[in-house]
Amino acid sequence: MSKPAQKRAPVVAVSAPVEGALWMIAASTCWALMSAMIRYLATDLPPVEVAFFRILFAAFIMVPHMVRNRTGIFPRTHRGLYLVRAALHAGAMLFWFSALTMMPLAPATALYFTAPFFATILAVLFLGEVVRARRWLAVAAGFAGAMLILRPGLEAPEWGAMLVLGTAITSAIGRITVRTLTRDQSPNDMVAYNFTILTPVLLVPALLVWQWPTLEMFAWLGALGIVGAVSHLFMTRAYVVAEASQIAPFDFTQLLVVAFIGYLVFGEIPDEWTIAGSVLIAAAAIYIAQREAMARKAQRAAA
């Protein structure tokens, strides 16, 4: 007699929102790890040099995609916009890398999440977007959360915090350029072109303060570039499989991971003001993401 056929375990199908959430959590974890590595490396190397190596190694990761799709190393369209985006990205990176050497990881990350609030204001000013009262209230709540972390008047302003806000503003301007590019550019092509343009842009200032890294630092710099490229791919995948409103809340797992790393590696413990401000910023940013998604759906339905 033949042996009875073994039953295969049923394959559990994962819904698109769950899959998108998992990809976003993976991306957020990578970003938290990047912040810790930047903090470690930028204490011994100039921040601009760390930024250069981070982009250089990430560009190598994207080479197979560029060869497979024959994209070339420079975009064929929107070249001026790509250059503007690269300049903004370079400025945001230099602000961020410098800030991480000046203040704890958790409050720095929380303040960075004010970028959507600045992006909302810029979208009104430059894209003519209509923002209703509830989104304006969310923007105000988000900035109130930032004030809880900064506590102006109670504590002297820190250069690190000012640099993080500079990062948020330049990132917000960059988001405006991304909205234009995504109309006819694939996400992976945008990431690849951004890296290939940024590499020479950052090389020039890096050479002015160049310090040769040790072999150990080279290994960390390589890891930083790999994690950075992978985080972009994870995020892109998240937005491909699920709607932005569904995955936006999971972006804030970065706050939890970075707080854990800050405590475990650097002995940093967020105070109650940082925790309260982080919660307020996260809630406001999630609400704005939900409202923007609803507005986009309404526009598509009307088209």
C-alpha positions as CSV (number, residue, x, y, z in Angstrom):
1,M,0.0,0.0,0.0
2,S,1.2,3.5,-0.7
3,K,1.7,5.8,2.1
4,P,-1.0,8.4,2.6
5,A,0.0,11.8,1.2
6,Q,1.1,14.2,3.8
7,K,-1.0,17.3,4.2
8,R,0.8,20.5,3.7
9,A,0.3,23.2,6.3
10,P,-2.0,25.9,4.9
11,V,-0.3,29.1,3.8
12,V,-1.5,32.0,5.8
13,A,-2.2,34.9,3.5
14,V,-1.0,38.3,4.8
15,S,-3.3,41.2,4.0
16,A,-1.8,44.3,2.3
17,P,-2.1,46.6,5.3
18,V,-0.4,44.0,7.5
19,E,2.4,43.5,5.0
20,G,2.8,47.2,4.5
21,A,3.0,47.7,8.3
22,L,5.7,45.0,8.6
23,W,7.8,46.6,5.8
24,M,7.4,50.0,7.5
25,I,8.4,48.6,10.9
26,A,11.5,47.1,9.2
27,A,12.4,50.4,7.6
28,S,11.9,52.3,10.9
29,T,14.1,49.8,12.7
30,C,16.8,50.4,10.1
31,W,16.5,54.1,10.5
32,A,16.9,53.8,14.3
33,L,20.0,51.6,13.8
34,M,21.4,54.2,11.3
35,S,21.0,57.0,13.9
36,A,23.0,55.0,16.5
37,M,25.7,54.2,13.9
38,I,25.9,57.8,12.9
39,R,26.2,58.9,16.5
40,Y,29.1,56.5,17.0
41,L,30.9,57.4,13.8
42,A,30.5,61.1,13.8
43,T,32.2,61.5,17.2
44,D,35.5,60.5,15.5
45,L,35.0,61.5,11.9
46,P,33.6,64.7,10.4
47,P,29.9,64.4,9.9
48,V,30.2,65.4,6.2
49,E,32.6,62.5,5.6
50,V,30.3,60.1,7.4
51,A,27.5,61.3,5.1
52,F,29.7,60.8,2.0
53,F,30.5,57.2,2.9
54,R,26.9,56.5,3.8
55,I,25.8,57.7,0.3
56,L,28.7,56.0,-1.5
57,F,28.1,52.6,-0.1
58,A,24.3,53.0,-0.6
59,A,24.9,53.9,-4.3
60,F,26.8,50.6,-4.7
61,I,23.8,48.7,-3.4
62,M,21.6,50.3,-6.1
63,V,24.0,49.4,-9.0
64,P,22.3,46.1,-9.8
65,H,18.9,47.9,-10.1
66,M,20.4,50.5,-12.4
67,V,22.1,47.9,-14.6
68,R,19.0,45.7,-14.8
69,N,16.8,48.6,-15.7
70,R,19.4,50.5,-17.8
71,T,18.6,53.8,-16.0
72,G,22.0,55.3,-16.4
73,I,23.7,57.2,-13.6
74,F,22.0,60.6,-14.3
75,P,18.3,61.1,-14.8
76,R,17.0,61.8,-18.3
77,T,14.2,64.1,-17.2
78,H,13.6,66.5,-14.3
79,R,17.4,67.0,-13.9
80,G,17.1,70.4,-12.3
81,L,14.6,69.1,-9.8
82,Y,16.8,66.1,-9.0
83,L,19.7,68.5,-8.3
84,V,17.6,70.6,-6.0
85,R,16.4,67.5,-4.2
86,A,20.0,66.3,-3.8
87,A,21.1,69.6,-2.4
88,L,18.3,69.5,0.1
89,H,19.1,66.0,1.0
90,A,22.7,66.9,1.5
91,G,21.8,69.8,3.8
92,A,19.4,67.6,5.8
93,M,22.0,64.9,6.2
94,L,24.7,67.4,7.4
95,F,22.3,69.0,9.9
96,W,21.1,65.5,11.2
97,F,24.5,63.9,11.4
98,S,25.9,66.9,13.3
99,A,22.9,67.1,15.6
100,L,23.2,63.5,16.7
101,T,26.6,64.3,18.2
102,M,25.1,67.1,20.3
103,M,21.9,65.7,21.8
104,P,20.3,62.3,22.9
105,L,18.8,60.1,20.2
106,A,15.2,60.0,21.5
107,P,14.5,63.8,21.6
108,A,16.4,64.3,18.3
109,T,14.2,61.7,16.6
110,A,11.0,63.1,18.0
111,L,11.9,66.6,16.8
112,Y,12.7,65.3,13.3
113,F,9.1,64.0,13.1
114,T,8.0,67.7,12.9
115,A,8.8,67.5,9.1
116,P,5.2,66.7,8.1
117,F,4.0,69.9,9.8
118,F,6.5,72.0,7.9
119,A,5.5,70.1,4.7
120,T,1.9,70.9,5.3
121,I,2.7,74.6,5.5
122,L,4.9,74.5,2.4
123,A,2.3,72.6,0.4
124,V,-0.2,75.4,1.1
125,L,2.3,78.1,0.2
126,F,3.9,76.5,-3.0
127,L,1.5,73.8,-4.2
128,G,-1.8,75.6,-3.5
129,E,-3.1,72.7,-1.4
130,V,-6.2,73.4,0.6
131,V,-5.9,72.6,4.3
132,R,-8.9,72.5,6.5
133,A,-9.2,73.6,10.2
134,R,-8.7,70.1,11.6
135,R,-5.4,69.6,9.9
136,W,-4.2,73.1,11.0
137,L,-5.1,72.1,14.6
138,A,-3.0,68.9,14.1
139,V,-0.1,71.0,12.9
140,A,-0.5,73.3,16.0
141,A,-0.6,70.2,18.3
142,G,2.5,68.8,16.7
143,F,4.4,72.1,17.2
144,A,3.2,72.1,20.8
145,G,4.8,68.7,21.2
146,A,8.0,70.1,19.9
147,M,7.8,72.9,22.4
148,L,7.4,70.3,25.2
149,I,10.7,68.8,24.2
150,L,12.5,72.1,23.7
151,R,10.9,73.9,26.6
152,P,11.9,77.4,25.4
153,G,12.3,79.8,28.2
154,L,12.9,77.1,30.8
155,E,16.1,75.8,29.2
156,A,18.6,77.4,26.9
157,P,18.2,76.4,23.3
158,E,20.6,73.7,22.1
159,W,22.4,73.9,18.8
160,G,21.6,70.2,18.4
161,A,17.9,70.9,18.6
162,M,18.2,73.8,16.2
163,L,20.0,71.6,13.7
164,V,17.3,68.9,14.0
165,L,14.6,71.5,13.2
166,G,16.8,72.5,10.2
167,T,16.8,68.9,9.1
168,A,13.0,68.8,9.4
169,I,12.5,71.9,7.4
170,T,14.9,70.9,4.6
171,S,13.3,67.4,4.6
172,A,9.9,69.0,4.3
173,I,11.0,71.0,1.2
174,G,12.4,67.8,-0.2
175,R,9.0,66.1,0.2
176,I,7.5,68.8,-2.0
177,T,10.0,67.9,-4.8
178,V,9.2,64.2,-4.3
179,R,5.5,64.8,-4.9
180,T,6.4,66.2,-8.3
181,L,8.8,63.5,-9.2
182,T,6.5,60.6,-8.3
183,R,4.1,61.6,-11.1
184,D,6.3,59.9,-13.7
185,Q,9.3,58.4,-11.9
186,S,9.5,55.0,-10.2
187,P,10.4,55.0,-6.4
188,N,13.5,52.8,-7.0
189,D,14.8,55.1,-9.8
190,M,14.3,58.1,-7.6
191,V,16.4,56.5,-4.8
192,A,19.1,55.4,-7.2
193,Y,19.4,58.8,-8.9
194,N,19.5,60.5,-5.6
195,F,22.4,58.5,-4.4
196,T,24.4,58.8,-7.6
197,I,24.0,62.6,-7.6
198,L,24.7,63.0,-3.9
199,T,28.0,61.1,-4.1
200,P,30.0,63.8,-5.9
201,V,28.0,66.6,-4.2
202,L,29.2,65.3,-0.8
203,L,32.7,64.3,-1.9
204,V,33.8,67.9,-2.4
205,P,33.2,69.2,1.1
206,A,34.3,65.9,2.6
207,L,37.7,66.3,1.0
208,L,38.2,69.6,2.8
209,V,38.0,67.9,6.2
210,W,39.1,64.4,5.3
211,Q,40.3,62.0,7.9
212,W,41.2,58.4,6.9
213,P,39.0,56.0,8.8
214,T,40.4,53.0,10.5
215,L,39.5,49.5,9.2
216,E,36.9,49.2,12.0
217,M,35.4,52.5,10.9
218,F,35.3,51.4,7.3
219,A,33.3,48.3,8.3
220,W,30.8,50.5,10.3
221,L,30.6,52.9,7.3
222,G,29.9,50.1,5.0
223,A,27.2,48.8,7.3
224,L,25.7,52.3,7.5
225,G,25.4,52.5,3.7
226,I,23.9,49.1,3.5
227,V,21.3,49.7,6.2
228,G,20.5,53.1,4.6
229,A,19.9,51.6,1.2
230,V,17.9,48.7,2.6
231,S,15.7,51.1,4.7
232,H,14.8,53.0,1.5
233,L,13.9,49.8,-0.3
234,F,11.8,48.6,2.7
235,M,10.0,51.9,2.8
236,T,9.3,51.9,-0.9
237,R,7.9,48.4,-0.6
238,A,5.7,49.5,2.2
239,Y,4.1,52.2,0.1
240,V,3.7,49.8,-2.9
241,V,1.7,47.2,-1.0
242,A,-0.4,49.4,1.3
243,E,-1.9,52.9,1.4
244,A,0.1,55.6,3.1
245,S,-2.6,56.2,5.8
246,Q,-2.5,52.5,6.7
247,I,1.3,52.4,7.3
248,A,1.9,55.9,8.6
249,P,1.4,55.0,12.3
250,F,4.1,52.3,12.1
251,D,6.7,54.8,11.1
252,F,6.7,55.9,14.7
253,T,8.1,52.5,15.9
254,Q,11.3,54.3,15.2
255,L,10.8,56.3,18.4
256,L,10.5,53.2,20.5
257,V,13.5,51.5,18.9
258,V,15.7,54.5,19.1
259,A,14.8,55.0,22.8
260,F,15.7,51.4,23.5
261,I,19.1,51.7,21.6
262,G,19.8,55.0,23.3
263,Y,19.3,53.5,26.7
264,L,21.1,50.2,26.0
265,V,24.1,51.6,24.1
266,F,24.5,55.2,25.3
267,G,22.8,55.1,28.7
268,E,20.2,57.8,27.7
269,I,16.9,57.9,29.5
270,P,14.1,60.1,28.0
271,D,12.5,62.4,30.5
272,E,8.8,62.9,30.9
273,W,8.8,66.0,28.7
274,T,10.4,64.2,25.8
275,I,7.9,61.3,26.2
276,A,4.9,63.6,26.3
277,G,6.1,65.7,23.4
278,S,6.9,62.6,21.3
279,V,3.4,61.2,21.9
280,L,1.8,64.5,20.8
281,I,4.0,64.8,17.7
282,A,3.3,61.2,16.7
283,A,-0.5,61.6,17.2
284,A,-0.6,64.8,15.2
285,A,1.6,63.4,12.3
286,I,-0.6,60.3,12.1
287,Y,-3.7,62.4,11.9
288,I,-2.2,64.5,9.1
289,A,-1.2,61.4,7.2
290,Q,-4.8,60.1,7.5
291,R,-6.3,63.4,6.3
292,E,-3.9,63.7,3.4
293,A,-4.8,60.1,2.3
294,M,-8.5,61.0,2.4
295,A,-7.9,64.1,0.4
296,R,-6.0,62.2,-2.3
297,K,-8.8,59.6,-2.5
298,A,-11.3,62.4,-3.0
299,Q,-9.2,63.9,-5.8
300,R,-8.9,60.6,-7.6
301,A,-12.7,60.0,-7.3
302,A,-13.4,63.4,-8.7
303,A,-11.0,63.0,-11.6
